[in-house]
Amino acid sequence: MNNRSNHSISKMIEEKASNRGMTKFAEGLMPKVFLTCALISILTTVGIVLTLIFETFSFFQEVQVAEFITSSDWYPLHGDPSYGIRPLITGTLMIAAIAMLIAIPIGLASAIFLSEYASDKTRRMVKPILEVLAGIPTIVYGFFALTFVTPLLQNIIPGLSIYNALSPGIVVGIMIIPMVASLSEDAMSAVPQSMREGAFALGSTRFEVAVKVVLPAALSGIIASFVLAVSRAIGETMIVTVAGGSNPTTSMDVTSAVQTMTAYIVQVTLGDAGYGTTEYYSIYAVGMTLFIFTLVMNVIAHIISKRFREVY
């Protein structure tokens, strides 16, 4: 037995020695491959940002920044164009607000159920089904909002326009439920079991443990999931393009048509404006505004995560 063991060890040493050159080559090559992959991601991001900056600068050579920020009229394709971004921001934030009113309570309740009430078997079955919602193409959600949700709402709300803010807002909320539920459930599952057992030992009910112990302990991850979901709702394109309409307005009426920043970008890129015109460059100004919004949301999520993070 010892002879066989010694023979096997000797053979392994010989094989290792014979492959030493290839191993050394791989050890030198792989860090360079990994660095290249990282640089590609960084350079792509830099390229996108620089493109937005340069094209936005071209837009502001024709349009005053003050008009873009303060004007309440957005009619870039009219004979007498006006470039006030406020109506697009209003429509975008209205859709995002409706979506969060749907996604936060349902997503958080789903996360509490999966983390604190569901058995392992139920969790393994329900969570993948819930996350299937995230894999449905957004264009499908858009037609679902237009052909199913809007007629359903018209039976409840008389005078609801075929294009409105309410229907796409609800469907965007449904779409981001998996994001809120999954990230919140991960944060709650990371809370040590000893904290739950201590609360049970003091006579707390399961609901009290979930709401008064686990929820505060996982607060950083939960709030981060909310902020990331808001970013996703702000950047949504196809649902609001199909079901929201193309009426830029500062009105807060959810029953009428609206236009979001992403919907306007789609409208112009379909060929409504010629290349090199002010109308064409306006999509980059809108894109830069959208980029700033999502960047701020992600920075807020990062700050909140660091501020309320609990280390166990």
Secondary structure, DSSP 8 states (H G I E B T S, - for coil): -HHHHHHHHHHHHHHHHHTHHHHHHHHHHHHHHHHHHHHHHHHHHHHHHHHHHHHHHHHHTTS-HHHHHH---EETTSSS-EE--HHHHHHHHHHHHHHHHHHHHHHHHHHHIIIIIS-HHHHHHHHHHHHGGGGS-HHHHHHHIIIIIHHHHHHHSTT--SS-SHHHHHHHHHHHHHHHHHHHHHHHHTS-HHHHHHHHHTT--HHHHIIIIIHHHTHHHHHHHHHHHHHHHHT--HHHHHHS-S-------TTS----HHHHHHHIIIIIS-TTSHHHHHHHHHHHHHHHHHHHHHHHHHHHHHHH----
